[in-house]
Amino acid sequence: MLRADSGLWQNRLSSGGERTAGAVINMGTDFLGRIDALRKNFLAARQAIIIIGEENRRYFTGFSSSAGVLLVTQQDAALFADGRYIESARERVKCCAVLELAQGAPGITDWLKKHAAHTVFLEYGVRISELERYRQRLQDMELFPAKALENKITKLRRAKDTGGNKNPAPRAGGDRPGLYAYFGFYSRGCQRTGNRFGN
C-alpha cells in the first residue's frame, strides 16, 4: 500500500488550477462490504441515502473528488461524479455504478424514482442552500437531513471492516467553507417510515 503522503496518492492541481480526482490506493479494501453494512444498519424498504461529503464518499467508494454524490438503496448504489472526473471514477470504482453528475442533477432524481425511493435521508450538516435544492428536486419524496445517519456512518468508519482499515483515509482537501445547517432527525418521519438505526 502506498503511503498517504505519496505523490501518486494525493490530489494534484491541474494547469488550470482545478483539483483533479484521486483514489485511496488500497486494493484490499472491501468498499462493497462498507456499503452493504450501511444498508443493513440503516435502510428499510423504499428508503434511500444521499451522501454528499467528500470524506464519506471516499470511505464508501475509495474515490476522491471535489464534486459528487453517492446514492444508496437496499438493492443498489450509484456514484454520480462530476464530468471532470467521470472517466477516472469509472476506471477505479468497482463497488457500484458510476454515472455523470449533470447540471441541475436530473439524473439523481430519475435514479431515485427508478428505484422507487419514497423516503430519502440526507447526510447531516449540509448547507441550507444545498438542502433547499434537494427539497425542490425531490418534491415527490420525503427528505430528512438525519443526524442518526451521520452517527451510523461514524460508527462504521470507526469499526474495523473486512478491508482491515480501522481508521478512515486522510482527507485530500479541507472542509467546505460557508454556513452549515444542522438539523435533528425528524422523529415522526422516522416512526412512520420504520427506519432502523441505533443510538
Order of alpha helices (4+ residues) and beta strands (2+ residues): beta-alpha-beta-alpha-beta-beta-beta-alpha-beta-alpha-beta-alpha-beta-alpha-alpha
